[in-house]
């Protein structure tokens, strides 16, 4: 059996509807657990087969293939969770952090396996989010101290470093994947800021089983949040990408809220931001000694260099025809 390219959109639409049915059946508890497990497993088999075995084109992966791979990752993660419950390894109430970490880790590994060798962007992004959930839940479950938020913050710091390395590594080779990782990095920034703002959310600490914590963050965390927020906004503006720009702006707002938490003095971050902003404005408005103008009056400026830049191709000088060459 083979999926033809012209029927890919139709099959993807059917898979989306079946996924909605599976979610609704799980929310309502329709039928025995084993039946729901079989439904999710069949949905995973269908979407994984269609996403992996669908014909590839020279122009890259198509949108319906991206959606099929994302559905396969979601259905595969649901299959792991349902299978664990059927085997008697339930999550408990509330959901245990270790159980969530193992299921999310399985989903992340599944996403990596499904997208290996394929120039996909949405499924690796979903896998990165699942890996983030596994890292955070695992750190919260294994942290030996009284407050697991400390372990979660360290895990998020490791995730930020790993994502930054991944973005730099893929920016030239796989540009779209780098942008998706930048979106995930912005989500990590928001989560990291959220760990410091939980005391201001009524009932949040009790619902998560966390001990009461004093509001505010240390200077190092504040600097990290501020630099990461400005950096993501700058990346989004420079590359003309809405995802890192808007998500980075949200992370920057969260960072500013953390910086202002419990502080009312002008000396500190407000003064530093004021000085930095005035310096940048002064540099931009400084007098220009030499003005570069086009050679011809009214000539259009050169077009901007596209990003990512195309790889350089070294071409030798044209070959000169020898006298002994045969004439065609």
Legacy VTK file of the C-alpha trace (Angstrom):
# vtk DataFile Version 3.0
C-alpha trace
ASCII
DATASET POLYDATA
POINTS 328 float
0.000 0.000 0.000
1.306 3.426 -0.950
0.120 6.932 -0.214
-0.076 9.065 -3.338
0.990 12.691 -3.030
-2.256 14.108 -4.401
-4.216 12.328 -1.638
-1.980 13.426 1.211
-4.121 16.382 2.239
-7.272 14.246 2.332
-5.642 11.579 4.464
-4.224 14.218 6.805
-7.667 15.759 7.252
-9.061 12.342 8.157
-6.209 11.775 10.610
-6.916 15.112 12.299
-10.600 14.191 12.712
-9.678 10.771 14.112
-7.275 12.418 16.549
-10.055 14.712 17.737
-12.280 11.650 18.205
-9.560 9.872 20.227
-9.118 12.901 22.483
-12.867 13.214 23.016
-13.158 9.506 23.789
-10.383 9.803 26.374
-11.910 12.856 28.010
-15.302 11.132 28.301
-13.853 7.764 29.269
-15.720 5.964 26.483
-15.210 2.206 26.524
-12.625 0.122 28.370
-9.054 1.320 28.723
-7.797 -1.407 26.409
-10.118 -0.280 23.610
-8.870 3.283 23.901
-5.303 1.995 23.858
-5.992 0.107 20.641
-7.556 3.202 19.087
-4.561 5.408 19.882
-2.103 2.715 18.766
-3.927 2.329 15.432
-3.903 6.088 14.969
-0.166 6.147 15.648
0.446 3.361 13.128
-1.573 5.190 10.467
0.037 8.610 10.921
3.571 7.251 11.311
3.238 5.110 8.181
1.744 7.962 6.157
4.274 10.509 7.403
7.338 8.354 6.833
6.308 6.493 3.690
4.719 9.380 1.812
6.696 10.415 -1.274
9.421 12.978 -0.742
9.908 15.841 -3.133
13.013 17.727 -4.164
11.580 20.979 -2.788
11.493 19.588 0.750
8.868 18.185 3.063
5.273 19.211 2.403
2.853 20.659 4.951
0.641 17.557 5.155
3.725 15.464 5.923
4.646 17.845 8.741
1.153 17.534 10.217
1.201 13.746 9.915
4.518 13.524 11.769
3.229 15.789 14.551
0.102 13.638 14.879
2.302 10.545 14.973
4.359 12.011 17.815
1.189 12.901 19.759
-0.435 9.518 19.136
2.775 7.676 19.991
3.117 9.551 23.269
-0.532 8.796 24.048
0.088 5.121 23.282
2.976 5.035 25.753
0.832 6.673 28.439
-2.153 4.382 27.827
0.056 1.315 27.726
1.628 2.206 31.056
-1.808 2.601 32.633
-2.985 -0.750 31.215
0.114 -2.413 32.686
-0.738 -1.000 36.100
1.805 1.829 36.010
-0.684 4.647 36.436
0.305 8.261 36.940
-1.431 8.590 40.288
-3.436 11.549 41.514
-1.940 14.102 41.249
0.226 12.983 38.354
3.645 11.851 39.555
6.530 13.851 38.126
8.609 10.750 37.460
5.812 9.111 35.444
5.330 12.270 33.368
9.087 12.495 32.781
9.316 8.926 31.455
6.320 9.285 29.135
7.540 12.641 27.805
11.021 11.226 27.295
9.573 8.356 25.271
7.648 10.836 23.131
10.773 12.939 22.553
12.791 9.886 21.463
9.940 8.853 19.182
9.927 12.293 17.563
13.682 12.060 16.973
13.284 8.638 15.361
10.413 9.694 13.090
12.138 12.845 11.841
15.598 11.406 11.348
16.803 12.201 7.856
13.763 14.336 7.063
13.870 18.121 6.869
10.887 18.536 9.189
10.346 21.443 11.564
7.053 20.964 13.428
7.723 17.432 14.680
11.231 18.266 15.976
9.682 21.230 17.750
7.103 18.950 19.367
9.901 16.571 20.318
11.883 19.415 21.855
8.872 20.448 23.936
8.399 16.859 25.121
12.080 16.682 25.985
11.681 19.904 27.946
8.752 18.412 29.869
10.805 15.296 30.602
13.742 17.387 31.808
11.649 19.612 34.061
9.549 16.768 35.494
12.608 14.597 36.022
14.491 17.374 37.773
11.518 18.042 40.031
11.178 14.347 40.882
14.879 13.686 41.547
15.815 16.910 43.319
16.862 15.956 46.871
16.142 19.345 48.458
12.946 20.612 49.992
12.053 22.908 47.094
12.115 21.171 43.684
11.990 24.549 41.964
15.738 24.816 42.422
16.268 21.644 40.419
13.763 22.756 37.810
15.579 26.065 37.346
18.908 24.308 36.890
17.304 21.930 34.385
15.863 24.878 32.462
19.304 26.483 32.451
20.764 23.310 30.913
17.937 23.330 28.353
18.707 26.950 27.429
22.363 26.117 26.826
21.510 23.026 24.754
18.940 24.908 22.670
21.360 27.775 22.035
23.985 25.333 20.798
21.389 23.652 18.584
20.283 26.987 17.126
23.836 28.034 16.274
24.579 24.622 14.766
21.490 24.609 12.528
21.283 28.259 11.543
23.230 27.798 8.319
22.359 24.180 7.485
18.722 23.832 8.612
17.379 27.314 9.054
13.725 26.430 9.744
14.671 23.961 12.476
16.830 26.645 14.096
13.845 28.991 14.212
11.673 26.309 15.816
14.363 25.753 18.455
14.404 29.513 19.052
10.657 29.339 19.703
11.234 26.535 22.212
13.987 28.605 23.832
11.508 31.433 24.319
9.109 28.988 25.992
11.922 27.915 28.322
12.543 31.567 29.179
8.881 32.082 30.089
8.871 28.912 32.227
12.038 29.976 34.017
10.527 33.361 34.823
7.335 31.632 35.927
9.167 29.640 38.607
9.943 32.932 40.355
6.394 34.274 39.985
4.528 31.274 41.440
4.209 32.829 44.931
2.042 35.561 43.376
-0.443 33.068 41.878
-3.054 32.188 44.548
-3.135 28.476 45.263
-0.442 27.573 42.716
2.104 26.340 45.238
-0.466 24.235 47.095
-1.773 22.717 43.863
1.760 21.727 42.799
2.741 20.501 46.257
5.495 23.092 46.637
6.638 24.653 49.901
6.132 28.419 50.320
8.977 30.439 48.841
10.000 34.047 49.161
9.334 36.138 46.046
12.150 37.526 43.977
15.207 36.141 42.203
18.948 36.394 42.716
20.989 38.824 40.627
22.403 36.124 38.375
18.962 34.777 37.442
17.737 38.304 36.793
20.658 39.010 34.442
20.089 35.727 32.607
16.395 36.423 32.092
17.030 39.956 30.873
19.818 39.032 28.446
17.875 36.084 27.054
14.755 38.180 26.551
16.574 40.957 24.706
18.531 38.380 22.724
15.433 36.587 21.462
13.757 39.854 20.505
16.912 40.843 18.640
17.078 37.506 16.818
13.449 37.764 15.769
13.920 41.340 14.541
17.149 40.616 12.677
15.895 37.475 10.950
12.354 38.848 10.419
10.828 35.870 12.252
7.608 36.429 14.200
7.888 33.382 16.479
11.132 34.182 18.335
10.285 37.881 18.264
6.843 37.710 19.885
7.656 34.825 22.234
10.893 36.553 23.175
8.947 39.735 23.899
6.654 37.738 26.188
9.706 36.310 27.933
11.173 39.800 28.246
7.990 41.083 29.887
8.092 38.157 32.323
11.751 38.931 33.042
10.930 42.565 33.785
8.206 41.468 36.199
10.743 39.249 37.986
13.235 42.130 38.130
10.655 44.447 39.716
9.380 41.848 42.197
9.841 43.272 45.694
12.038 46.190 44.593
11.082 49.865 44.527
14.469 51.641 44.277
15.733 53.516 41.224
19.309 52.289 41.673
19.838 48.890 40.102
18.236 47.521 36.966
16.131 50.657 36.239
19.267 52.804 36.228
21.205 50.270 34.124
18.406 50.069 31.554
18.128 53.857 31.409
21.863 54.290 30.822
22.008 51.537 28.201
19.011 52.943 26.332
20.410 56.494 26.327
23.795 55.269 25.056
22.185 53.388 22.167
20.031 56.388 21.225
23.066 58.694 21.375
25.076 56.352 19.154
22.260 56.218 16.622
21.860 60.036 16.554
25.556 60.984 16.535
26.748 63.215 13.651
27.930 61.390 10.558
31.184 62.635 9.032
31.007 60.781 5.730
27.723 60.081 3.999
27.816 57.256 1.474
25.557 58.028 -1.495
24.948 56.025 -4.647
27.054 56.983 -7.676
23.991 57.968 -9.633
21.501 60.365 -8.145
18.252 58.561 -7.394
19.702 55.092 -7.867
18.058 52.342 -5.850
20.053 50.934 -2.927
21.425 47.414 -3.301
19.059 44.615 -2.293
19.476 43.168 1.213
21.448 39.969 1.607
19.016 37.078 2.141
19.291 34.869 5.211
20.398 32.166 5.369
23.131 32.940 2.916
23.568 30.527 0.047
26.787 28.478 0.290
29.655 29.746 -1.797
30.455 27.740 -4.897
33.981 28.005 -6.211
33.984 28.104 -9.989
37.235 28.018 -11.915
38.046 30.277 -14.865
36.404 29.403 -18.158
38.314 26.881 -20.167
39.913 28.229 -23.300
39.450 26.228 -26.430
42.648 24.703 -27.753
43.511 24.752 -31.383
43.568 20.957 -31.445
39.986 20.693 -30.174
37.528 19.378 -32.693
34.987 21.825 -33.937
31.398 20.794 -33.361
LINES 1 329
328 0 1 2 3 4 5 6 7 8 9 10 11 12 13 14 15 16 17 18 19 20 21 22 23 24 25 26 27 28 29 30 31 32 33 34 35 36 37 38 39 40 41 42 43 44 45 46 47 48 49 50 51 52 53 54 55 56 57 58 59 60 61 62 63 64 65 66 67 68 69 70 71 72 73 74 75 76 77 78 79 80 81 82 83 84 85 86 87 88 89 90 91 92 93 94 95 96 97 98 99 100 101 102 103 104 105 106 107 108 109 110 111 112 113 114 115 116 117 118 119 120 121 122 123 124 125 126 127 128 129 130 131 132 133 134 135 136 137 138 139 140 141 142 143 144 145 146 147 148 149 150 151 152 153 154 155 156 157 158 159 160 161 162 163 164 165 166 167 168 169 170 171 172 173 174 175 176 177 178 179 180 181 182 183 184 185 186 187 188 189 190 191 192 193 194 195 196 197 198 199 200 201 202 203 204 205 206 207 208 209 210 211 212 213 214 215 216 217 218 219 220 221 222 223 224 225 226 227 228 229 230 231 232 233 234 235 236 237 238 239 240 241 242 243 244 245 246 247 248 249 250 251 252 253 254 255 256 257 258 259 260 261 262 263 264 265 266 267 268 269 270 271 272 273 274 275 276 277 278 279 280 281 282 283 284 285 286 287 288 289 290 291 292 293 294 295 296 297 298 299 300 301 302 303 304 305 306 307 308 309 310 311 312 313 314 315 316 317 318 319 320 321 322 323 324 325 326 327
